Structure formats: structure tokens, C-alpha cells
Amino acid sequence: MPPRDAPTARQARLGSELRRMRERAGRTAREAGALLGTDQAKISMMEAGRRGVSEERVRRLAAFYACEDAALVDALCGITHEHRGQFWWDAYRGTLPPSHLDVAELEHHATRLRSVQMLLVPGIFQTPDYARAIFGSGTPATELEARVELRTSRAAVLDRQDPPPYEVIIHEAALRMRYGGRQVARAQLGRLLEASEKPSVDVRVIPFAVEEMSGHAQSMLYAAGVVPRLDTVQIDTPFGGGFVDTEPQLKKYEGLIDALKDVALETKESRDMVRRVAREM
């Protein structure tokens, strides 16, 4: 099987966790290759997510590396059984940038979600018109509708029988931005309020009245994995999203989210503010 040109975020994470496991054990890629009857180059591609790996090989490697974290090994083995075409977002592969699909994948597999947004309503809650206004500038017409469809389809994770708890911290500035005009913005706030009534969703607003916010707040999505070692932070940038998954970085980002939650309004007060902003539009 030829190497993958663009591994998914999950495939890349499987590889990076195997690499970390090997490095903690003090083993070389050459030694891992000898164990599996392959060469160092293929181990490097496997650890980069560019070459697939079977459950049997993951378990052999974990034993060779003396990894005693059975829950982590089981979680990694679960990833080995995932394949392209298995999930709904795969229909957009080749049409949209992989980073868009990786966010849908991240949300789908998360056991808990925490989002911080300073200037936008989180993508999972966006209406088609709001998303279209966000993407409209500079996006080719053939790609625009696909982006909107993918973004709005992500909301299905909130309607599952056992949805992941979703904690949203949003700045008042995001509520007052009028992307697409007054009517679109007002309808978007109505959609956010509707979503906030779901038992699994908790929306908190940071009002302009807050004069101090700890750290340099930025938009991010914290997705908890089935085991803590597989937690991931997705960070928005003007040029696409990026992923953070090392333990020290994860602790810093979760601490930042906690600090922002501390200065945000309580749930009921937050809903009242969303309603008030909608009325003022």
C-alpha cells in the first residue's frame, strides 16, 4: 500500500503517540523495524501517520516498549480500525481542505468539548447564512456551499443519544458582530440560544464589562479523548487551524479556558445577555 499523502488528524495522532511511546522506552526506529520485520524508513512513515498500522502491530509495539497504559493502547487500537469513507465528512474529502474535515473528526470522537470564541459564534452552532457570510469573501463558489454544508452538518454531534458535554465561552464582541447583516446575525443568536437549551450544552458569555482576562485569549477548541493522553486543542489562525497535543501545552490551554470561565457570566445570565443583544439588533 503506498504512503498516504495527507493523513487525517487521527491517523497522524496514532503515529505520533507510537513515536512518543518508543522514545519514552529509549528504543530506536531501527529496533522497532526489526521487531516488525520492516525497515526504519517505514517505521518513520508509520509514526508520521503516512503509513497504516494494524491493531496487532500496535499491541506488539506497545509490549516491546513496555507500555503499561492499557487504556491508551486500546484507544490507539481503536483508531487502527477507522478508514476513509467510514464517516459522513469523508464525502467532502478532495473537495475541501483537510483541516475542515479534521475538526469534524475531532468533535465526533470527543468525550467532552470546550470552546472559546472571541469574534465568532462557534462553527458547530452556526446557521447556513451566518457560515456563508463568514466564508463568502475569497472562497470559490464551487467550494463555498460545500464548506457551509460541512460546517452546519457538524451540529449532528449535539443530537446524538449520548452527546459529549459542550462548554462554550464566547465574548460579547462575537455576539455583536453583524456578519451577513442584522437579520442574519439576529437569527444566529436565536440558534445559539436554542442550542444553549440542550442539556449537554453550557454557554457562558464574557461581557465587555470584564476589564481583565488572564492570558492572551484566542479562539480554540479543546476536545477530550477517550483517555487524557489523547486530548487535543484545535487553534484557529487566519491561515487555517492547528493542533496541539503535548501534555504541557494541553495543561496550559485548559488552564486558560478555566481562567476565562471564571470571568464569564453564569449560564442564566449569559442567556439573558444573548437575548438582550438580539433585541438590540
C-alpha positions in Angstrom: 0.0 0.0 0.0 1.5 3.4 -1.0 2.2 6.0 1.7 -0.7 8.5 2.4 -0.2 12.0 1.1 -2.5 13.6 3.7 -3.2 11.6 6.8 -6.2 12.6 8.9 -5.5 14.2 12.2 -6.4 10.9 13.9 -4.1 8.9 11.8 -1.3 11.4 12.5 -2.1 11.3 16.2 -1.8 7.5 16.2 1.6 7.7 14.6 2.8 10.4 17.0 1.7 8.5 20.0 3.6 5.4 18.8 6.7 7.6 18.4 6.3 9.1 21.9 5.9 5.6 23.3 9.1 4.5 21.5 11.1 7.5 22.7 10.0 7.0 26.3 11.2 3.4 26.1 14.5 4.5 24.7 14.1 2.4 21.6 15.2 3.4 18.1 13.2 3.2 14.9 15.6 0.6 13.6 14.8 -1.6 16.6 11.1 -1.2 16.1 11.5 -2.1 12.4 13.5 -5.2 13.3 10.6 -6.3 15.6 8.0 -5.9 12.8 10.3 -7.2 10.1 10.4 -3.9 8.2 12.9 -1.1 7.9 13.5 2.2 9.7 12.0 4.3 6.9 8.6 2.6 7.1 8.6 3.0 10.9 9.2 6.7 10.3 6.3 6.9 7.9 4.1 5.0 10.3 4.9 7.4 13.1 4.1 10.3 10.8 0.7 8.8 10.0 1.6 8.3 6.4 1.5 4.5 6.6 -1.2 2.4 8.1 -0.7 0.1 11.1 -2.7 -2.9 12.3 -4.0 -3.5 15.8 -1.8 -6.5 16.1 1.3 -4.4 15.3 0.2 -1.6 17.8 0.0 -4.2 20.5 3.3 -5.8 19.6 5.0 -2.4 19.7 3.3 -1.4 23.0 4.6 -4.6 24.6 8.1 -4.0 23.1 8.0 -0.5 24.6 6.8 -1.8 27.9 3.8 0.5 27.9 1.6 -0.4 30.8 -1.2 2.1 29.9 -3.8 -0.4 28.7 -6.5 2.2 28.2 -4.2 4.2 25.9 -3.2 1.1 23.9 -6.9 0.1 23.5 -7.7 3.6 22.3 -4.9 3.6 19.8 -6.0 0.1 18.5 -9.5 1.6 18.0 -8.0 4.2 15.6 -6.4 1.4 13.5 -9.9 0.2 12.5 -11.0 3.6 11.2 -10.8 4.1 7.4 -11.6 6.7 4.9 -15.2 6.5 3.6 -16.4 5.3 7.0 -17.6 8.7 8.3 -20.0 11.3 6.9 -17.3 14.0 6.5 -15.4 11.8 4.1 -17.8 12.8 1.4 -16.1 16.2 1.3 -12.5 14.8 1.0 -10.9 16.1 -2.1 -13.4 19.0 -2.2 -12.4 20.8 1.0 -9.1 21.4 2.8 -8.3 18.5 5.2 -8.3 20.9 8.1 -12.0 21.4 7.8 -12.6 17.6 7.9 -10.2 17.2 10.9 -12.4 19.5 13.1 -15.5 17.4 12.3 -13.5 14.3 13.1 -12.2 15.8 16.3 -15.7 16.7 17.5 -17.2 13.3 16.5 -14.7 11.3 18.6 -14.5 13.7 21.6 -15.9 12.7 25.0 -16.0 16.4 26.1 -15.7 19.7 24.3 -14.7 23.1 25.4 -14.8 26.1 23.0 -13.5 29.6 23.3 -14.6 32.2 20.7 -13.8 35.9 20.8 -15.2 37.1 17.5 -17.4 34.4 16.1 -20.2 32.1 17.2 -18.6 28.6 17.3 -18.8 26.8 14.0 -20.9 23.9 15.3 -23.7 26.3 16.2 -23.6 28.4 13.0 -26.6 28.8 10.7 -26.1 28.4 6.9 -26.5 32.1 6.3 -24.0 33.0 9.0 -21.5 30.5 7.8 -21.9 31.7 4.3 -21.2 35.2 5.3 -18.1 34.1 7.2 -16.7 32.0 4.2 -18.0 34.2 1.4 -15.1 36.6 0.9 -12.5 35.0 -1.3 -14.0 31.5 -1.4 -14.7 30.0 -4.8 -18.4 29.5 -5.4 -17.9 25.7 -6.0 -16.3 25.4 -2.6 -18.5 27.8 -0.6 -21.6 25.6 -0.4 -19.6 22.6 0.5 -17.9 24.5 3.4 -21.3 25.7 4.6 -22.8 22.1 4.4 -19.9 20.6 6.3 -20.0 23.3 9.0 -23.7 23.1 9.6 -23.7 19.3 9.5 -21.3 19.2 12.4 -24.2 20.1 14.7 -25.4 16.5 14.4 -23.0 15.5 17.2 -25.1 17.5 19.6 -28.2 15.5 18.7 -26.8 12.1 19.4 -28.4 9.9 22.0 -25.4 10.5 24.3 -23.8 13.7 23.1 -20.5 15.0 24.5 -20.8 17.8 27.1 -20.1 21.0 25.2 -18.9 24.1 27.2 -18.8 27.3 25.2 -17.1 30.5 26.4 -17.9 33.4 24.0 -17.1 37.0 24.2 -19.8 39.7 23.9 -17.9 41.0 20.9 -18.8 37.8 19.0 -22.5 38.3 19.8 -22.5 41.9 18.5 -20.6 41.2 15.2 -23.2 41.5 12.4 -21.8 39.0 9.8 -24.3 38.9 6.9 -26.3 41.9 8.3 -28.8 42.4 11.1 -31.3 39.7 10.2 -28.6 37.0 9.7 -26.9 38.0 13.0 -30.2 38.0 14.9 -31.2 34.6 13.6 -27.7 33.3 14.5 -28.2 34.5 18.1 -31.6 32.7 18.1 -29.8 29.5 17.0 -27.2 29.9 19.8 -30.0 30.3 22.4 -31.8 27.2 21.0 -28.6 25.2 21.3 -27.9 26.5 24.8 -31.1 24.9 26.0 -29.7 21.4 25.3 -28.8 19.6 28.5 -25.3 18.9 27.1 -24.5 22.5 26.1 -23.4 25.2 28.5 -22.9 28.7 27.0 -21.1 31.4 29.0 -20.6 35.0 27.9 -17.6 37.2 28.8 -19.1 40.8 28.8 -17.3 43.9 27.7 -17.5 45.0 31.4 -14.8 42.5 32.2 -11.6 44.6 32.3 -9.0 41.9 32.9 -8.7 38.5 31.2 -5.9 36.1 32.2 -3.5 35.3 29.4 -3.9 36.2 25.7 -7.3 34.9 24.9 -7.7 33.3 21.4 -10.3 31.1 19.7 -9.7 27.4 20.4 -11.5 24.1 20.8 -10.4 21.6 23.5 -11.5 18.1 22.7 -11.1 15.4 25.4 -10.2 12.0 24.1 -11.3 8.6 25.4 -8.2 8.8 27.5 -6.5 12.0 28.7 -3.4 11.3 26.6 -5.5 11.7 23.5 -6.8 15.2 24.4 -6.3 17.7 21.6 -6.6 21.5 21.2 -7.5 23.0 17.9 -6.5 26.6 17.4 -7.9 28.9 14.8 -5.5 31.1 12.8 -6.0 33.4 9.9 -4.4 30.8 7.7 -6.1 27.6 8.9 -6.3 25.6 12.1 -3.5 24.0 14.0 -3.5 21.2 16.6 -1.8 21.0 20.0 -1.4 17.7 21.8 1.6 17.6 24.1 0.8 17.2 27.8 2.5 20.5 28.9 0.7 22.5 26.2 -2.7 20.9 27.0 -2.4 21.8 30.6 -1.7 25.4 29.7 -4.7 25.7 27.4 -7.1 24.0 29.8 -5.8 26.4 32.5 -6.5 29.3 30.2 -10.0 28.1 29.5 -10.6 27.7 33.2 -9.4 31.3 33.8 -11.8 32.6 31.1 -14.7 30.7 32.6 -14.0 32.3 35.9 -14.6 35.8 34.5 -17.6 34.8 32.3 -21.2 35.2 33.4 -23.2 32.3 34.8 -25.4 30.2 32.4 -28.7 32.0 33.0 -27.1 35.5 32.9 -25.3 34.5 29.7 -28.6 33.5 28.1 -30.2 36.8 29.2 -27.3 38.7 27.6 -27.7 36.8 24.3 -31.4 37.7 24.3 -30.6 41.3 25.1 -28.1 41.6 22.3 -30.6 40.0 19.8 -33.3 42.5 20.8 -30.8 45.4 20.3 -30.1 44.4 16.7 
